[in-house]
């Protein structure tokens, strides 16, 4: 079993890496250094950024593209019906959509956190607190990368 010190060191290194991504967010090909769930996630992300072209200049849209590109989400959503890449989380009535409800809870909380970052609110416990209860390290990495993309123009 790994020592707590080793885990803490790795987490600190990851935060340093993400901070560097935020600071260097406008460098060409920065996307190649992002954390992806798998290769498909990266391919979807790069494609979706082309569809939502404002992602190239708007970090909020860019980060939403990163989330919707997760294969677990992408396979539930018809991106061609969307104006903004995170609007699929709710339906026309303002309730959680069927696509959202079909996700496993880990990905629901990631999607909710992304929606909350875009000022979409629901009558639920805040997604971050829900996610912190259930996310694995992999899910945290996805959330952290989302945060780094969203904030890349802020430092």
C-alpha positions as a LaTeX table, in Angstrom:
\begin{tabular}{lrrr}
\hline
Residue & $x$ (\AA) & $y$ (\AA) & $z$ (\AA) \\
\hline
Unk1 & 0.00 & 0.00 & 0.00 \\
Unk2 & 1.27 & 3.45 & $-0.87$ \\
Unk3 & 2.23 & 5.81 & 1.89 \\
Unk4 & 0.11 & 8.90 & 2.46 \\
Unk5 & 3.20 & 11.01 & 1.83 \\
Unk6 & 3.55 & 9.51 & $-1.68$ \\
Unk7 & $-0.09$ & 10.21 & $-2.47$ \\
Unk8 & 0.20 & 13.76 & $-1.22$ \\
Unk9 & 3.31 & 14.32 & $-3.32$ \\
Unk10 & 1.54 & 13.02 & $-6.43$ \\
Unk11 & $-1.51$ & 15.18 & $-5.80$ \\
Unk12 & 0.68 & 18.26 & $-5.29$ \\
Unk13 & 2.52 & 17.50 & $-8.53$ \\
Unk14 & $-0.81$ & 17.16 & $-10.35$ \\
Unk15 & $-1.97$ & 20.54 & $-9.05$ \\
Unk16 & 1.32 & 22.10 & $-10.15$ \\
Unk17 & 0.82 & 20.56 & $-13.59$ \\
Unk18 & $-2.76$ & 21.86 & $-13.80$ \\
Unk19 & $-1.66$ & 25.32 & $-12.68$ \\
Unk20 & 0.91 & 25.33 & $-15.48$ \\
Unk21 & $-1.85$ & 24.36 & $-17.94$ \\
Unk22 & $-3.95$ & 27.28 & $-16.75$ \\
Unk23 & $-1.04$ & 29.69 & $-17.12$ \\
Unk24 & $-0.02$ & 28.26 & $-20.50$ \\
Unk25 & $-3.59$ & 27.71 & $-21.71$ \\
Unk26 & $-3.22$ & 29.74 & $-24.85$ \\
Unk27 & $-0.14$ & 27.93 & $-26.14$ \\
Unk28 & $-0.61$ & 26.03 & $-29.40$ \\
Unk29 & $-1.43$ & 22.33 & $-28.97$ \\
Unk30 & $-1.91$ & 22.63 & $-25.19$ \\
Unk31 & $-4.72$ & 20.07 & $-25.62$ \\
Unk32 & $-2.12$ & 17.35 & $-26.19$ \\
Unk33 & $-1.09$ & 17.60 & $-22.54$ \\
Unk34 & $-4.62$ & 17.34 & $-21.14$ \\
Unk35 & $-5.78$ & 14.36 & $-19.13$ \\
Unk36 & $-8.26$ & 12.24 & $-21.09$ \\
Unk37 & $-10.35$ & 9.31 & $-19.94$ \\
Unk38 & $-9.14$ & 7.43 & $-23.01$ \\
Unk39 & $-8.13$ & 8.07 & $-26.62$ \\
Unk40 & $-11.77$ & 8.25 & $-27.71$ \\
Unk41 & $-12.35$ & 11.06 & $-25.23$ \\
Unk42 & $-9.52$ & 13.04 & $-26.83$ \\
Unk43 & $-10.81$ & 12.41 & $-30.36$ \\
Unk44 & $-14.37$ & 13.43 & $-29.42$ \\
Unk45 & $-13.09$ & 16.53 & $-27.64$ \\
Unk46 & $-11.05$ & 17.75 & $-30.59$ \\
Unk47 & $-13.99$ & 17.11 & $-32.94$ \\
Unk48 & $-16.57$ & 18.76 & $-30.71$ \\
Unk49 & $-14.37$ & 21.84 & $-30.37$ \\
Unk50 & $-14.59$ & 22.11 & $-34.13$ \\
Unk51 & $-18.39$ & 21.93 & $-34.02$ \\
Unk52 & $-18.71$ & 24.48 & $-31.19$ \\
Unk53 & $-16.16$ & 26.85 & $-32.72$ \\
Unk54 & $-16.58$ & 29.40 & $-29.91$ \\
Unk55 & $-14.67$ & 26.87 & $-27.78$ \\
Unk56 & $-11.50$ & 28.19 & $-29.41$ \\
Unk57 & $-11.99$ & 31.59 & $-27.73$ \\
Unk58 & $-14.33$ & 30.90 & $-24.79$ \\
Unk59 & $-12.92$ & 28.71 & $-21.98$ \\
Unk60 & $-16.42$ & 28.02 & $-20.60$ \\
Unk61 & $-17.53$ & 26.48 & $-23.89$ \\
Unk62 & $-14.17$ & 24.73 & $-24.27$ \\
Unk63 & $-14.49$ & 23.12 & $-20.84$ \\
Unk64 & $-18.08$ & 22.08 & $-21.58$ \\
Unk65 & $-16.81$ & 20.42 & $-24.78$ \\
Unk66 & $-14.30$ & 18.49 & $-22.69$ \\
Unk67 & $-17.13$ & 17.15 & $-20.51$ \\
Unk68 & $-19.55$ & 16.27 & $-23.30$ \\
Unk69 & $-16.68$ & 14.49 & $-25.09$ \\
Unk70 & $-16.48$ & 11.85 & $-22.37$ \\
Unk71 & $-17.59$ & 8.70 & $-24.21$ \\
Unk72 & $-20.04$ & 7.88 & $-21.41$ \\
Unk73 & $-21.77$ & 11.22 & $-22.06$ \\
Unk74 & $-21.18$ & 11.64 & $-25.80$ \\
Unk75 & $-22.97$ & 8.36 & $-26.54$ \\
Unk76 & $-26.10$ & 9.63 & $-24.74$ \\
Unk77 & $-26.34$ & 13.08 & $-26.34$ \\
Unk78 & $-27.14$ & 14.35 & $-29.83$ \\
Unk79 & $-24.72$ & 17.27 & $-30.07$ \\
Unk80 & $-26.30$ & 18.49 & $-33.31$ \\
Unk81 & $-29.39$ & 19.58 & $-31.37$ \\
Unk82 & $-27.42$ & 21.75 & $-28.94$ \\
Unk83 & $-26.65$ & 25.46 & $-28.95$ \\
Unk84 & $-24.27$ & 25.17 & $-25.97$ \\
Unk85 & $-22.43$ & 21.92 & $-25.18$ \\
Unk86 & $-23.78$ & 21.65 & $-21.63$ \\
Unk87 & $-27.46$ & 22.44 & $-22.22$ \\
Unk88 & $-28.30$ & 18.74 & $-22.67$ \\
Unk89 & $-28.24$ & 18.33 & $-18.88$ \\
Unk90 & $-31.78$ & 19.67 & $-18.66$ \\
Unk91 & $-34.81$ & 19.25 & $-20.86$ \\
Unk92 & $-37.23$ & 21.87 & $-22.20$ \\
Unk93 & $-39.11$ & 21.86 & $-18.88$ \\
Unk94 & $-35.93$ & 22.74 & $-16.96$ \\
Unk95 & $-35.71$ & 19.29 & $-15.38$ \\
Unk96 & $-32.87$ & 16.82 & $-15.63$ \\
Unk97 & $-32.91$ & 15.30 & $-19.10$ \\
Unk98 & $-33.30$ & 11.62 & $-19.97$ \\
Unk99 & $-29.77$ & 11.61 & $-21.38$ \\
Unk100 & $-28.55$ & 12.83 & $-18.00$ \\
Unk101 & $-30.61$ & 10.26 & $-16.10$ \\
Unk102 & $-29.11$ & 7.46 & $-18.23$ \\
Unk103 & $-25.59$ & 8.25 & $-16.96$ \\
Unk104 & $-23.93$ & 6.48 & $-14.05$ \\
Unk105 & $-23.91$ & 8.70 & $-10.93$ \\
Unk106 & $-20.19$ & 9.50 & $-11.22$ \\
Unk107 & $-20.75$ & 11.08 & $-14.63$ \\
Unk108 & $-23.99$ & 12.72 & $-13.53$ \\
Unk109 & $-22.05$ & 14.59 & $-10.85$ \\
Unk110 & $-19.36$ & 15.62 & $-13.33$ \\
Unk111 & $-22.06$ & 16.89 & $-15.72$ \\
Unk112 & $-23.90$ & 18.67 & $-12.88$ \\
Unk113 & $-20.67$ & 20.34 & $-11.75$ \\
Unk114 & $-20.06$ & 21.54 & $-15.32$ \\
Unk115 & $-23.66$ & 22.80 & $-15.57$ \\
Unk116 & $-23.36$ & 24.61 & $-12.23$ \\
Unk117 & $-20.17$ & 26.26 & $-13.49$ \\
Unk118 & $-22.30$ & 27.60 & $-16.37$ \\
Unk119 & $-24.90$ & 28.92 & $-13.90$ \\
Unk120 & $-27.43$ & 26.16 & $-14.54$ \\
Unk121 & $-29.03$ & 25.35 & $-11.20$ \\
Unk122 & $-31.12$ & 22.46 & $-9.99$ \\
Unk123 & $-32.85$ & 21.62 & $-6.73$ \\
Unk124 & $-30.12$ & 19.22 & $-5.71$ \\
Unk125 & $-27.20$ & 19.22 & $-3.36$ \\
Unk126 & $-24.27$ & 21.02 & $-5.05$ \\
Unk127 & $-22.62$ & 18.69 & $-7.55$ \\
Unk128 & $-19.15$ & 19.21 & $-6.17$ \\
Unk129 & $-20.14$ & 17.91 & $-2.75$ \\
Unk130 & $-21.96$ & 14.97 & $-4.37$ \\
Unk131 & $-18.98$ & 14.22 & $-6.56$ \\
Unk132 & $-16.50$ & 14.34 & $-3.73$ \\
Unk133 & $-18.53$ & 11.60 & $-2.03$ \\
Unk134 & $-18.39$ & 9.26 & $-5.05$ \\
Unk135 & $-15.62$ & 10.16 & $-7.50$ \\
Unk136 & $-12.60$ & 7.95 & $-7.92$ \\
Unk137 & $-9.19$ & 9.45 & $-8.65$ \\
Unk138 & $-9.99$ & 9.11 & $-12.38$ \\
Unk139 & $-13.16$ & 11.17 & $-11.99$ \\
Unk140 & $-11.30$ & 13.77 & $-9.93$ \\
Unk141 & $-8.68$ & 14.06 & $-12.67$ \\
Unk142 & $-11.46$ & 14.68 & $-15.19$ \\
Unk143 & $-13.00$ & 17.33 & $-12.94$ \\
Unk144 & $-9.62$ & 18.94 & $-12.29$ \\
Unk145 & $-8.89$ & 19.04 & $-16.02$ \\
Unk146 & $-12.31$ & 20.60 & $-16.65$ \\
Unk147 & $-11.41$ & 23.25 & $-14.06$ \\
Unk148 & $-8.03$ & 23.94 & $-15.66$ \\
Unk149 & $-9.61$ & 24.35 & $-19.10$ \\
Unk150 & $-12.35$ & 26.60 & $-17.72$ \\
Unk151 & $-9.83$ & 28.84 & $-15.95$ \\
Unk152 & $-7.07$ & 28.91 & $-18.54$ \\
Unk153 & $-7.44$ & 32.62 & $-19.24$ \\
Unk154 & $-7.70$ & 33.59 & $-15.59$ \\
Unk155 & $-4.06$ & 33.64 & $-14.46$ \\
\hline
\end{tabular}
